[in-house]
Amino acid sequence: MGAIPKDFKLGIRTLTKKPASSSTAILAFGLGIGLCAIMFSIIYGVYFRGIGVSEADTDLPQ
């Protein structure tokens, strides 16, 4: 259990040494997580909740 605080301290030290690469990594992770959340919301809304069109089959020509 003693290795986790050491790894955390090393990670913080590395992030503060190179702020440009740290900012790039944080931005990339943030965009990735955000885009995944948006895609999940769209897919969940369309496939699981439905589009919300009532009686969509009645307008088709026969």
N, CA, C and O atoms as a Maestro MAE file, in Angstrom:
{
 s_m_m2io_version
 :::
 2.0.0
}

f_m_ct {
 s_m_title
 :::
 protein
 m_atom[248] {
  # First column is atom index #
  i_m_mmod_type
  r_m_x_coord
  r_m_y_coord
  r_m_z_coord
  i_m_residue_number
  s_m_chain_name
  s_m_pdb_residue_name
  s_m_pdb_atom_name
  i_m_atomic_number
  :::
  1 25 0.812 -1.192 0.000 1 A "MET " " N  " 7
  2 3 0.000 0.000 0.000 1 A "MET " " CA " 6
  3 2 0.860 1.264 0.000 1 A "MET " " C  " 6
  4 15 0.365 2.347 -0.310 1 A "MET " " O  " 8
  5 25 2.120 1.138 0.339 2 A "GLY " " N  " 7
  6 3 2.999 2.294 0.383 2 A "GLY " " CA " 6
  7 2 3.412 2.782 -0.988 2 A "GLY " " C  " 6
  8 15 3.909 3.901 -1.121 2 A "GLY " " O  " 8
  9 25 3.220 1.973 -2.004 3 A "ALA " " N  " 7
  10 3 3.635 2.363 -3.345 3 A "ALA " " CA " 6
  11 2 2.676 3.367 -3.972 3 A "ALA " " C  " 6
  12 15 3.082 4.154 -4.828 3 A "ALA " " O  " 8
  13 25 1.424 3.352 -3.564 4 A "ILE " " N  " 7
  14 3 0.430 4.254 -4.173 4 A "ILE " " CA " 6
  15 2 0.748 5.714 -3.866 4 A "ILE " " C  " 6
  16 15 0.734 6.522 -4.795 4 A "ILE " " O  " 8
  17 25 1.034 6.104 -2.630 5 A "PRO " " N  " 7
  18 3 1.400 7.514 -2.397 5 A "PRO " " CA " 6
  19 2 2.674 7.933 -3.127 5 A "PRO " " C  " 6
  20 15 2.786 9.069 -3.587 5 A "PRO " " O  " 8
  21 25 3.639 7.009 -3.232 6 A "LYS " " N  " 7
  22 3 4.865 7.335 -3.963 6 A "LYS " " CA " 6
  23 2 4.576 7.553 -5.446 6 A "LYS " " C  " 6
  24 15 5.114 8.476 -6.058 6 A "LYS " " O  " 8
  25 25 3.731 6.710 -6.019 7 A "ASP " " N  " 7
  26 3 3.362 6.871 -7.427 7 A "ASP " " CA " 6
  27 2 2.603 8.179 -7.640 7 A "ASP " " C  " 6
  28 15 2.796 8.855 -8.650 7 A "ASP " " O  " 8
  29 25 1.747 8.530 -6.696 8 A "PHE " " N  " 7
  30 3 0.983 9.763 -6.801 8 A "PHE " " CA " 6
  31 2 1.916 10.970 -6.756 8 A "PHE " " C  " 6
  32 15 1.765 11.909 -7.539 8 A "PHE " " O  " 8
  33 25 2.883 10.941 -5.835 9 A "LYS " " N  " 7
  34 3 3.843 12.044 -5.740 9 A "LYS " " CA " 6
  35 2 4.687 12.155 -7.014 9 A "LYS " " C  " 6
  36 15 4.954 13.256 -7.496 9 A "LYS " " O  " 8
  37 25 5.101 11.011 -7.549 10 A "LEU " " N  " 7
  38 3 5.878 11.019 -8.791 10 A "LEU " " CA " 6
  39 2 5.049 11.581 -9.942 10 A "LEU " " C  " 6
  40 15 5.564 12.338 -10.765 10 A "LEU " " O  " 8
  41 25 3.781 11.220 -10.006 11 A "GLY " " N  " 7
  42 3 2.909 11.747 -11.052 11 A "GLY " " CA " 6
  43 2 2.742 13.247 -10.961 11 A "GLY " " C  " 6
  44 15 2.801 13.940 -11.977 11 A "GLY " " O  " 8
  45 25 2.535 13.758 -9.764 12 A "ILE " " N  " 7
  46 3 2.398 15.211 -9.574 12 A "ILE " " CA " 6
  47 2 3.697 15.919 -9.942 12 A "ILE " " C  " 6
  48 15 3.668 16.967 -10.587 12 A "ILE " " O  " 8
  49 25 4.829 15.363 -9.541 13 A "ARG " " N  " 7
  50 3 6.120 15.968 -9.859 13 A "ARG " " CA " 6
  51 2 6.347 16.002 -11.366 13 A "ARG " " C  " 6
  52 15 6.855 16.990 -11.897 13 A "ARG " " O  " 8
  53 25 5.976 14.932 -12.052 14 A "THR " " N  " 7
  54 3 6.150 14.883 -13.504 14 A "THR " " CA " 6
  55 2 5.228 15.886 -14.193 14 A "THR " " C  " 6
  56 15 5.627 16.533 -15.162 14 A "THR " " O  " 8
  57 25 4.014 16.016 -13.704 15 A "LEU " " N  " 7
  58 3 3.079 16.976 -14.291 15 A "LEU " " CA " 6
  59 2 3.551 18.415 -14.118 15 A "LEU " " C  " 6
  60 15 3.332 19.251 -14.994 15 A "LEU " " O  " 8
  61 25 4.195 18.706 -12.999 16 A "THR " " N  " 7
  62 3 4.648 20.076 -12.786 16 A "THR " " CA " 6
  63 2 5.943 20.385 -13.528 16 A "THR " " C  " 6
  64 15 6.231 21.551 -13.799 16 A "THR " " O  " 8
  65 25 6.733 19.357 -13.865 17 A "LYS " " N  " 7
  66 3 7.975 19.596 -14.605 17 A "LYS " " CA " 6
  67 2 7.709 20.000 -16.049 17 A "LYS " " C  " 6
  68 15 8.399 20.866 -16.586 17 A "LYS " " O  " 8
  69 25 6.724 19.383 -16.677 18 A "LYS " " N  " 7
  70 3 6.420 19.644 -18.083 18 A "LYS " " CA " 6
  71 2 4.957 20.074 -18.222 18 A "LYS " " C  " 6
  72 15 4.097 19.249 -18.531 18 A "LYS " " O  " 8
  73 25 4.671 21.355 -17.995 19 A "PRO " " N  " 7
  74 3 3.272 21.796 -18.024 19 A "PRO " " CA " 6
  75 2 2.635 21.745 -19.410 19 A "PRO " " C  " 6
  76 15 1.424 21.556 -19.517 19 A "PRO " " O  " 8
  77 25 3.418 21.907 -20.469 20 A "ALA " " N  " 7
  78 3 2.833 21.888 -21.819 20 A "ALA " " CA " 6
  79 2 2.323 20.492 -22.169 20 A "ALA " " C  " 6
  80 15 1.208 20.346 -22.667 20 A "ALA " " O  " 8
  81 25 3.122 19.484 -21.914 21 A "SER " " N  " 7
  82 3 2.676 18.126 -22.217 21 A "SER " " CA " 6
  83 2 1.569 17.689 -21.269 21 A "SER " " C  " 6
  84 15 0.690 16.917 -21.649 21 A "SER " " O  " 8
  85 25 1.612 18.181 -20.036 22 A "SER " " N  " 7
  86 3 0.547 17.863 -19.093 22 A "SER " " CA " 6
  87 2 -0.787 18.461 -19.546 22 A "SER " " C  " 6
  88 15 -1.831 17.811 -19.487 22 A "SER " " O  " 8
  89 25 -0.724 19.705 -19.997 23 A "SER " " N  " 7
  90 3 -1.944 20.360 -20.476 23 A "SER " " CA " 6
  91 2 -2.497 19.640 -21.708 23 A "SER " " C  " 6
  92 15 -3.708 19.474 -21.850 23 A "SER " " O  " 8
  93 25 -1.607 19.224 -22.580 24 A "THR " " N  " 7
  94 3 -2.037 18.489 -23.771 24 A "THR " " CA " 6
  95 2 -2.695 17.173 -23.393 24 A "THR " " C  " 6
  96 15 -3.730 16.809 -23.952 24 A "THR " " O  " 8
  97 25 -2.105 16.465 -22.456 25 A "ALA " " N  " 7
  98 3 -2.673 15.185 -22.022 25 A "ALA " " CA " 6
  99 2 -4.019 15.382 -21.348 25 A "ALA " " C  " 6
  100 15 -4.953 14.620 -21.600 25 A "ALA " " O  " 8
  101 25 -4.133 16.391 -20.496 26 A "ILE " " N  " 7
  102 3 -5.401 16.658 -19.810 26 A "ILE " " CA " 6
  103 2 -6.472 17.067 -20.811 26 A "ILE " " C  " 6
  104 15 -7.625 16.649 -20.697 26 A "ILE " " O  " 8
  105 25 -6.096 17.880 -21.790 27 A "LEU " " N  " 7
  106 3 -7.040 18.289 -22.827 27 A "LEU " " CA " 6
  107 2 -7.501 17.091 -23.658 27 A "LEU " " C  " 6
  108 15 -8.684 16.969 -23.975 27 A "LEU " " O  " 8
  109 25 -6.565 16.209 -24.008 28 A "ALA " " N  " 7
  110 3 -6.919 15.027 -24.795 28 A "ALA " " CA " 6
  111 2 -7.847 14.100 -24.018 28 A "ALA " " C  " 6
  112 15 -8.822 13.591 -24.572 28 A "ALA " " O  " 8
  113 25 -7.555 13.878 -22.748 29 A "PHE " " N  " 7
  114 3 -8.430 13.042 -21.928 29 A "PHE " " CA " 6
  115 2 -9.803 13.683 -21.773 29 A "PHE " " C  " 6
  116 15 -10.823 12.998 -21.851 29 A "PHE " " O  " 8
  117 25 -9.831 14.989 -21.554 30 A "GLY " " N  " 7
  118 3 -11.111 15.677 -21.399 30 A "GLY " " CA " 6
  119 2 -11.966 15.595 -22.655 30 A "GLY " " C  " 6
  120 15 -13.165 15.331 -22.575 30 A "GLY " " O  " 8
  121 25 -11.351 15.820 -23.819 31 A "LEU " " N  " 7
  122 3 -12.085 15.717 -25.075 31 A "LEU " " CA " 6
  123 2 -12.564 14.295 -25.330 31 A "LEU " " C  " 6
  124 15 -13.689 14.082 -25.782 31 A "LEU " " O  " 8
  125 25 -11.707 13.326 -25.040 32 A "GLY " " N  " 7
  126 3 -12.092 11.924 -25.236 32 A "GLY " " CA " 6
  127 2 -13.261 11.527 -24.362 32 A "GLY " " C  " 6
  128 15 -14.204 10.894 -24.837 32 A "GLY " " O  " 8
  129 25 -13.213 11.888 -23.101 33 A "ILE " " N  " 7
  130 3 -14.301 11.549 -22.187 33 A "ILE " " CA " 6
  131 2 -15.577 12.285 -22.584 33 A "ILE " " C  " 6
  132 15 -16.667 11.714 -22.557 33 A "ILE " " O  " 8
  133 25 -15.433 13.551 -22.950 34 A "GLY " " N  " 7
  134 3 -16.612 14.324 -23.353 34 A "GLY " " CA " 6
  135 2 -17.262 13.783 -24.613 34 A "GLY " " C  " 6
  136 15 -18.487 13.682 -24.683 34 A "GLY " " O  " 8
  137 25 -16.461 13.435 -25.605 35 A "LEU " " N  " 7
  138 3 -17.019 12.893 -26.849 35 A "LEU " " CA " 6
  139 2 -17.670 11.531 -26.624 35 A "LEU " " C  " 6
  140 15 -18.705 11.230 -27.218 35 A "LEU " " O  " 8
  141 25 -17.074 10.719 -25.778 36 A "CYS " " N  " 7
  142 3 -17.695 9.418 -25.461 36 A "CYS " " CA " 6
  143 2 -19.038 9.619 -24.756 36 A "CYS " " C  " 6
  144 15 -20.000 8.904 -25.037 36 A "CYS " " O  " 8
  145 25 -19.104 10.578 -23.854 37 A "ALA " " N  " 7
  146 3 -20.357 10.844 -23.153 37 A "ALA " " CA " 6
  147 2 -21.428 11.346 -24.116 37 A "ALA " " C  " 6
  148 15 -22.590 10.951 -24.016 37 A "ALA " " O  " 8
  149 25 -21.040 12.214 -25.046 38 A "ILE " " N  " 7
  150 3 -22.005 12.727 -26.024 38 A "ILE " " CA " 6
  151 2 -22.520 11.605 -26.923 38 A "ILE " " C  " 6
  152 15 -23.723 11.508 -27.166 38 A "ILE " " O  " 8
  153 25 -21.624 10.765 -27.413 39 A "MET " " N  " 7
  154 3 -22.046 9.659 -28.281 39 A "MET " " CA " 6
  155 2 -22.937 8.674 -27.532 39 A "MET " " C  " 6
  156 15 -23.919 8.180 -28.086 39 A "MET " " O  " 8
  157 25 -22.599 8.386 -26.280 40 A "PHE " " N  " 7
  158 3 -23.453 7.504 -25.491 40 A "PHE " " CA " 6
  159 2 -24.835 8.107 -25.324 40 A "PHE " " C  " 6
  160 15 -25.834 7.397 -25.438 40 A "PHE " " O  " 8
  161 25 -24.914 9.401 -25.058 41 A "SER " " N  " 7
  162 3 -26.210 10.051 -24.889 41 A "SER " " CA " 6
  163 2 -27.036 9.997 -26.162 41 A "SER " " C  " 6
  164 15 -28.242 9.756 -26.110 41 A "SER " " O  " 8
  165 25 -26.398 10.220 -27.304 42 A "ILE " " N  " 7
  166 3 -27.118 10.173 -28.578 42 A "ILE " " CA " 6
  167 2 -27.614 8.765 -28.860 42 A "ILE " " C  " 6
  168 15 -28.777 8.576 -29.214 42 A "ILE " " O  " 8
  169 25 -26.748 7.781 -28.707 43 A "ILE " " N  " 7
  170 3 -27.141 6.393 -28.979 43 A "ILE " " CA " 6
  171 2 -28.214 5.934 -28.007 43 A "ILE " " C  " 6
  172 15 -29.163 5.261 -28.409 43 A "ILE " " O  " 8
  173 25 -28.080 6.284 -26.742 44 A "TYR " " N  " 7
  174 3 -29.092 5.910 -25.751 44 A "TYR " " CA " 6
  175 2 -30.436 6.553 -26.088 44 A "TYR " " C  " 6
  176 15 -31.483 5.912 -25.992 44 A "TYR " " O  " 8
  177 25 -30.397 7.812 -26.479 45 A "GLY " " N  " 7
  178 3 -31.638 8.506 -26.793 45 A "GLY " " CA " 6
  179 2 -32.337 7.948 -28.021 45 A "GLY " " C  " 6
  180 15 -33.564 7.852 -28.043 45 A "GLY " " O  " 8
  181 25 -31.580 7.581 -29.034 46 A "VAL " " N  " 7
  182 3 -32.195 7.106 -30.271 46 A "VAL " " CA " 6
  183 2 -32.635 5.648 -30.163 46 A "VAL " " C  " 6
  184 15 -33.759 5.311 -30.535 46 A "VAL " " O  " 8
  185 25 -31.766 4.792 -29.662 47 A "TYR " " N  " 7
  186 3 -32.049 3.358 -29.692 47 A "TYR " " CA " 6
  187 2 -32.857 2.860 -28.500 47 A "TYR " " C  " 6
  188 15 -33.677 1.955 -28.650 47 A "TYR " " O  " 8
  189 25 -32.642 3.430 -27.328 48 A "PHE " " N  " 7
  190 3 -33.302 2.878 -26.157 48 A "PHE " " CA " 6
  191 2 -34.556 3.649 -25.758 48 A "PHE " " C  " 6
  192 15 -35.538 3.043 -25.329 48 A "PHE " " O  " 8
  193 25 -34.540 4.963 -25.891 49 A "ARG " " N  " 7
  194 3 -35.733 5.744 -25.561 49 A "ARG " " CA " 6
  195 2 -36.616 5.988 -26.783 49 A "ARG " " C  " 6
  196 15 -37.807 6.265 -26.641 49 A "ARG " " O  " 8
  197 25 -36.056 5.889 -27.949 50 A "GLY " " N  " 7
  198 3 -36.815 6.143 -29.167 50 A "GLY " " CA " 6
  199 2 -36.761 7.607 -29.546 50 A "GLY " " C  " 6
  200 15 -36.387 8.465 -28.747 50 A "GLY " " O  " 8
  201 25 -37.138 7.867 -30.772 51 A "ILE " " N  " 7
  202 3 -37.075 9.235 -31.278 51 A "ILE " " CA " 6
  203 2 -38.261 10.054 -30.773 51 A "ILE " " C  " 6
  204 15 -38.153 11.276 -30.665 51 A "ILE " " O  " 8
  205 25 -39.360 9.429 -30.468 52 A "GLY " " N  " 7
  206 3 -40.504 10.143 -29.945 52 A "GLY " " CA " 6
  207 2 -41.540 10.473 -30.993 52 A "GLY " " C  " 6
  208 15 -42.355 11.372 -30.787 52 A "GLY " " O  " 8
  209 25 -41.534 9.778 -32.102 53 A "VAL " " N  " 7
  210 3 -42.515 9.999 -33.151 53 A "VAL " " CA " 6
  211 2 -43.652 9.025 -32.912 53 A "VAL " " C  " 6
  212 15 -43.458 7.810 -32.922 53 A "VAL " " O  " 8
  213 25 -44.817 9.561 -32.702 54 A "SER " " N  " 7
  214 3 -45.959 8.672 -32.455 54 A "SER " " CA " 6
  215 2 -46.646 8.318 -33.761 54 A "SER " " C  " 6
  216 15 -46.817 9.169 -34.634 54 A "SER " " O  " 8
  217 25 -47.028 7.089 -33.886 55 A "GLU " " N  " 7
  218 3 -47.741 6.587 -35.064 55 A "GLU " " CA " 6
  219 2 -46.997 6.896 -36.351 55 A "GLU " " C  " 6
  220 15 -47.582 7.445 -37.285 55 A "GLU " " O  " 8
  221 25 -45.738 6.559 -36.415 56 A "ALA " " N  " 7
  222 3 -44.909 6.878 -37.579 56 A "ALA " " CA " 6
  223 2 -45.309 6.059 -38.798 56 A "ALA " " C  " 6
  224 15 -45.032 6.482 -39.920 56 A "ALA " " O  " 8
  225 25 -45.956 4.893 -38.626 57 A "ASP " " N  " 7
  226 3 -46.301 4.046 -39.745 57 A "ASP " " CA " 6
  227 2 -47.575 4.495 -40.465 57 A "ASP " " C  " 6
  228 15 -47.850 3.979 -41.548 57 A "ASP " " O  " 8
  229 25 -48.343 5.396 -39.942 58 A "THR " " N  " 7
  230 3 -49.612 5.778 -40.550 58 A "THR " " CA " 6
  231 2 -49.446 6.695 -41.762 58 A "THR " " C  " 6
  232 15 -50.372 6.812 -42.564 58 A "THR " " O  " 8
  233 25 -48.305 7.340 -41.915 59 A "ASP " " N  " 7
  234 3 -48.105 8.267 -43.017 59 A "ASP " " CA " 6
  235 2 -47.547 7.599 -44.260 59 A "ASP " " C  " 6
  236 15 -47.327 8.280 -45.262 59 A "ASP " " O  " 8
  237 25 -47.310 6.305 -44.236 60 A "LEU " " N  " 7
  238 3 -46.745 5.621 -45.380 60 A "LEU " " CA " 6
  239 2 -47.806 5.388 -46.461 60 A "LEU " " C  " 6
  240 15 -48.947 5.052 -46.146 60 A "LEU " " O  " 8
  241 25 -47.433 5.565 -47.731 61 A "PRO " " N  " 7
  242 3 -48.403 5.281 -48.807 61 A "PRO " " CA " 6
  243 2 -48.695 3.775 -48.893 61 A "PRO " " C  " 6
  244 15 -47.833 2.941 -48.617 61 A "PRO " " O  " 8
  245 25 -49.900 3.463 -49.273 62 A "GLN " " N  " 7
  246 3 -50.294 2.058 -49.309 62 A "GLN " " CA " 6
  247 2 -50.421 1.523 -50.691 62 A "GLN " " C  " 6
  248 15 -50.747 0.349 -50.871 62 A "GLN " " O  " 8
  :::
 }
 m_bond[247] {
  # First column is bond index #
  i_m_from
  i_m_to
  i_m_order
  :::
  1 1 2 1
  2 2 3 1
  3 3 4 2
  4 3 5 1
  5 5 6 1
  6 6 7 1
  7 7 8 2
  8 7 9 1
  9 9 10 1
  10 10 11 1
  11 11 12 2
  12 11 13 1
  13 13 14 1
  14 14 15 1
  15 15 16 2
  16 15 17 1
  17 17 18 1
  18 18 19 1
  19 19 20 2
  20 19 21 1
  21 21 22 1
  22 22 23 1
  23 23 24 2
  24 23 25 1
  25 25 26 1
  26 26 27 1
  27 27 28 2
  28 27 29 1
  29 29 30 1
  30 30 31 1
  31 31 32 2
  32 31 33 1
  33 33 34 1
  34 34 35 1
  35 35 36 2
  36 35 37 1
  37 37 38 1
  38 38 39 1
  39 39 40 2
  40 39 41 1
  41 41 42 1
  42 42 43 1
  43 43 44 2
  44 43 45 1
  45 45 46 1
  46 46 47 1
  47 47 48 2
  48 47 49 1
  49 49 50 1
  50 50 51 1
  51 51 52 2
  52 51 53 1
  53 53 54 1
  54 54 55 1
  55 55 56 2
  56 55 57 1
  57 57 58 1
  58 58 59 1
  59 59 60 2
  60 59 61 1
  61 61 62 1
  62 62 63 1
  63 63 64 2
  64 63 65 1
  65 65 66 1
  66 66 67 1
  67 67 68 2
  68 67 69 1
  69 69 70 1
  70 70 71 1
  71 71 72 2
  72 71 73 1
  73 73 74 1
  74 74 75 1
  75 75 76 2
  76 75 77 1
  77 77 78 1
  78 78 79 1
  79 79 80 2
  80 79 81 1
  81 81 82 1
  82 82 83 1
  83 83 84 2
  84 83 85 1
  85 85 86 1
  86 86 87 1
  87 87 88 2
  88 87 89 1
  89 89 90 1
  90 90 91 1
  91 91 92 2
  92 91 93 1
  93 93 94 1
  94 94 95 1
  95 95 96 2
  96 95 97 1
  97 97 98 1
  98 98 99 1
  99 99 100 2
  100 99 101 1
  101 101 102 1
  102 102 103 1
  103 103 104 2
  104 103 105 1
  105 105 106 1
  106 106 107 1
  107 107 108 2
  108 107 109 1
  109 109 110 1
  110 110 111 1
  111 111 112 2
  112 111 113 1
  113 113 114 1
  114 114 115 1
  115 115 116 2
  116 115 117 1
  117 117 118 1
  118 118 119 1
  119 119 120 2
  120 119 121 1
  121 121 122 1
  122 122 123 1
  123 123 124 2
  124 123 125 1
  125 125 126 1
  126 126 127 1
  127 127 128 2
  128 127 129 1
  129 129 130 1
  130 130 131 1
  131 131 132 2
  132 131 133 1
  133 133 134 1
  134 134 135 1
  135 135 136 2
  136 135 137 1
  137 137 138 1
  138 138 139 1
  139 139 140 2
  140 139 141 1
  141 141 142 1
  142 142 143 1
  143 143 144 2
  144 143 145 1
  145 145 146 1
  146 146 147 1
  147 147 148 2
  148 147 149 1
  149 149 150 1
  150 150 151 1
  151 151 152 2
  152 151 153 1
  153 153 154 1
  154 154 155 1
  155 155 156 2
  156 155 157 1
  157 157 158 1
  158 158 159 1
  159 159 160 2
  160 159 161 1
  161 161 162 1
  162 162 163 1
  163 163 164 2
  164 163 165 1
  165 165 166 1
  166 166 167 1
  167 167 168 2
  168 167 169 1
  169 169 170 1
  170 170 171 1
  171 171 172 2
  172 171 173 1
  173 173 174 1
  174 174 175 1
  175 175 176 2
  176 175 177 1
  177 177 178 1
  178 178 179 1
  179 179 180 2
  180 179 181 1
  181 181 182 1
  182 182 183 1
  183 183 184 2
  184 183 185 1
  185 185 186 1
  186 186 187 1
  187 187 188 2
  188 187 189 1
  189 189 190 1
  190 190 191 1
  191 191 192 2
  192 191 193 1
  193 193 194 1
  194 194 195 1
  195 195 196 2
  196 195 197 1
  197 197 198 1
  198 198 199 1
  199 199 200 2
  200 199 201 1
  201 201 202 1
  202 202 203 1
  203 203 204 2
  204 203 205 1
  205 205 206 1
  206 206 207 1
  207 207 208 2
  208 207 209 1
  209 209 210 1
  210 210 211 1
  211 211 212 2
  212 211 213 1
  213 213 214 1
  214 214 215 1
  215 215 216 2
  216 215 217 1
  217 217 218 1
  218 218 219 1
  219 219 220 2
  220 219 221 1
  221 221 222 1
  222 222 223 1
  223 223 224 2
  224 223 225 1
  225 225 226 1
  226 226 227 1
  227 227 228 2
  228 227 229 1
  229 229 230 1
  230 230 231 1
  231 231 232 2
  232 231 233 1
  233 233 234 1
  234 234 235 1
  235 235 236 2
  236 235 237 1
  237 237 238 1
  238 238 239 1
  239 239 240 2
  240 239 241 1
  241 241 242 1
  242 242 243 1
  243 243 244 2
  244 243 245 1
  245 245 246 1
  246 246 247 1
  247 247 248 2
  :::
 }
}
